[in-house]
């Protein structure tokens, strides 16, 4: 993710006469960053569900012990 941030900052800091909406490299970086962000959000949701499942199972074993 750090690489994407660096690339995004690099593209934004370039001095060009091209409007932002026509800057293809910038748009590509933004699309990649968005896709990565969605992927991370999905992974966090799975981790949250897994953590809840682990906690529930742990409580079941605590009753036995």
Secondary structure, DSSP 8 states (H G I E B T S, - for coil): -HHHHHHHHHHHH---SS-GGG-HHHHHHHHHHHHHHHHHHHHHHHHHHHHHHHHHHHHHHHHH-
